[in-house]
Amino acid sequence: MDIKTFIIAAVIKIALVVFIMLTGVAYTTWLERKLIGRIQNRWGPTRVGPFGLLQPLADGVKFILKEDLLPDYVHKGLFILAPMLALVMSLISIAVIPFGETITVAGHTTALQISGMIQAGGHISDINIGLLIILGVTSIGVYGVALAGWSSNSKYSLLGSLRASAQMISYELSLGLSLVGILLLSGSLSLREIVFSQSGHWFVAGHDTHVPHWFIFPQIVGFFIYLMAAYAETNRIPFDMPEAETELVAGYHTEYSSMKFAMFFMAEYVNMFTVACLASLLFFGGWHGPHLAFLPPIGQALLPVVYFAAKVFFFIFLYIWIRGTLPRFRYDQLMAFGWKFLLPLAIANIIVTSLIVAWGA
Amino acid sequence: MVHQVLFIVFALICVAGAVNLLVQRHPINSALSLVVVMASLSLIYLLLGAEFVAAIQVIVYAGAIMVLFVFVIMLLNAGAEERTRGSRVALFVGVPGMIVLAGTVGWLLVSGSGKLGGVEIGKLSFGETHQIARLLFRDFLLPFEITSVLILIAIMGAVVLGRRES
């Protein structure tokens, strides 16, 4: 592939993915308000458009038009940098996520992934440290939250960001360790390779079980560790100590208004999407699903993307469901849960998985 | 060609970050400059073809160690440092000493470049995860394990010192 088509394809893919992602984020807020409303036996947004469907647009307009306050005594440079850092770092992780295999548009075949490339022989090359890039970018994203609280020069913000950084550092360990089981089974750090290694069925003693070869089945412990650590990483209920409104007003973004607040909000939701995408890619076979032969060719081509989107939607739904169901942890419970329960469990999971892999080899 | 340009760009960012680290008066600005240095170093590793090291550089240094630095600075609420006039000893001994040291190291590197061997940008042959794993867990297993034990002892020492009640 020559450099010109590569750049054109990359720019189109980036624009498309960012557009879909941000629209998805906007409508996740709508879905969240609707579902939480139903869970709490009320309607949620109904006024703007049918079923309140234009509510996200109205919210967006409100965010842009509101006055952007810059309080006195803030550390100006970092105060402005922090929300940008949070949003940019959350968006970068989307670049390495594969949404499907390949798609052919007007004679050009391209990988359904921003960072994926088709090599000369039709072989798709992927960044072969994709998973590590997501972990690295997530760990840089902590700075957005930490600096926001510190630069605001307010006690609520500072306490919120101290809690957030402590929580993210603690749960990052369990998060990273919960993925080691997947790496042992797939033998690769490339997200595309990990998905490919989940095609087909599980065989037990040479017998086809017709159960899809997804890593959720051998790694169910790893999956639950991942889910809990990832929910803590995104600061969502029941781990939303950093913005516990009953004690900290709004935590690290107390002093932020208008678009700067919206950036933190968007970053949180994009991070939720990243977590949902990773969970589907690593544990639920990514874009794999039952083959539907009756569909027309265009439907066949888009089916993997639909499967992937459905799995991601399930995890987003789970986020909202949990938010509507569970109360908040106490801070010491949160730390004890991370260090005394999740971390030893993750290490035990690695030991058992590696013993089984070594025994099978 | 692109690689050379990128290398120069990131090398300049790296040096600028390092200089900024020394010039800034507020500890949090210095810590963030250090993050910039770490990140641009990782991009230079990536340009060399050592992708695993690049990712680990970001995760461990920029993502874990520097977050702890920033965390401690925030927790202690360290203010801007006071600027002194500078010591005479540093000026008359330190500056020539630094020039001599930099000159010696530079000269040794340039004169010994034949013996040390070089690597073309992007052509590093042992940068992939599999190859590093093979080196660490097969060829250099004993040194690797000894280093791990050493780090474990250091961690336990830190815990013991941190828990001591006065």
Interface residues (C-beta under 8 A of the other chain):
Chain A: H75 L78 I127 N128 I129 L132 I133 L135 G136 V137 T138 S139 I140 V142 Y143 A146 L147 G149 W150 L158 S161 L162 S165 A166 I169 E172 L189
Chain B: I28 L32 V35 A39 E51 F52 A54 A55 I56 V58 I59 A62 G63 A64 V67 L68 V70 F71 M74 L75 E128 T129
